[in-house]
Amino acid sequence: MTETQAGTGADVAAAPTSQTVPAIELDNVVKEYTSHGEVVRAVKGVSLTITEGEFFSLLGPSGCGKTTSMRMIAGFEDPTGGVVRLHGEDVTGVPPNRRDVNMVFQSYALFPHMNVWDNIAFGLKRKKVADAEIRRRVGETLEVVDLLGREKRRPKEMSGGQQQRVALARALVNRPRALLLDEPLGALDLKLRQHMQIELKRIQREVGITFVYVTHDQGEALTMSDRIAVMNDGLVEQLADPREIYERPATKFVAGFIGTSNLLGGTVQEVAGDTAVLALGAGDRVVIPRGGTVAAGDAVDLTVRPEKITISREQPAGDVSVVRGTVSEVVYLGTYNSYMVVLADGAEITVFEQNAHDSSTTAERGDTVWLSWQPRHSFVLR
């Protein structure tokens, strides 16, 4: 990881209003490239607002436009259309070295011949900051990233996580108003990556500046972010806080990309009060919140998370969603068992059952089982 100074979706959440002037704004930003004589639109009119002190993530698969959007914020790419604002000022076309942001990349690119202290102080020395001020700011930054006592080490004498902290400190010591991080944990192993997610959030809270984080890892985004913009094919499909995105995905793409989700479809058979019923097969019924928008005869797509579903050998009673199927696979995953259940129409449903008491399973491969869940856990998709 190294550093350098530097959607319109149908569902764009309102940003927090604690600050009058946002830290970062993208206003209908478009980015086009020409490839083999054809125009490629990498970003297709993205609008979003990021507030001061927010940990904001751009999340999506490779090629969705998230890194291109960040590079336009940093000034490494010029938008084809639209406006980029930093702290209320239009910086479209302003070079990176005149923007009060720093960008941190996945590759560390630390100077191998310099120790930790000199790596962190490098930018301040180039700016001819006074020695006393350099000592004070580097010392404070070392404390924030938990590297006190390692000032004299060279990069080759440090672990990947420690090198990552040095690169982060080198960016933070310049006191940017916003820090842009492009998949900075991608080179770390799983356990260290999970630890650094918590550390990054702690550091962001302590320094109090705006973090904009680009990742394809949904776990990273859910763990650290105040809000997340889920991008797909150059657009923002949903912008909301992590809980809203996980519990109430706005589109099929978001439901499938964030966590494990079961997608079901059917036709509304009846409407009663605040709920509607979809008939999926003999004895099967899915109860969904009506929400004032569903009528009899409507075709509906919905999602339900695996951990919301109860698996049993007996048919459940009550006003719940109930479907029957055959267990095709059981996987023991330590804290929970994962079941793959095939319904009569061929649809597959994944169920997570927590191992709260022991590691025994409710069902085995080939067993006929009933799956049930509460109506509020069925979320209708656009």
Disulfide bonds with the S-S distance in Angstrom:
none
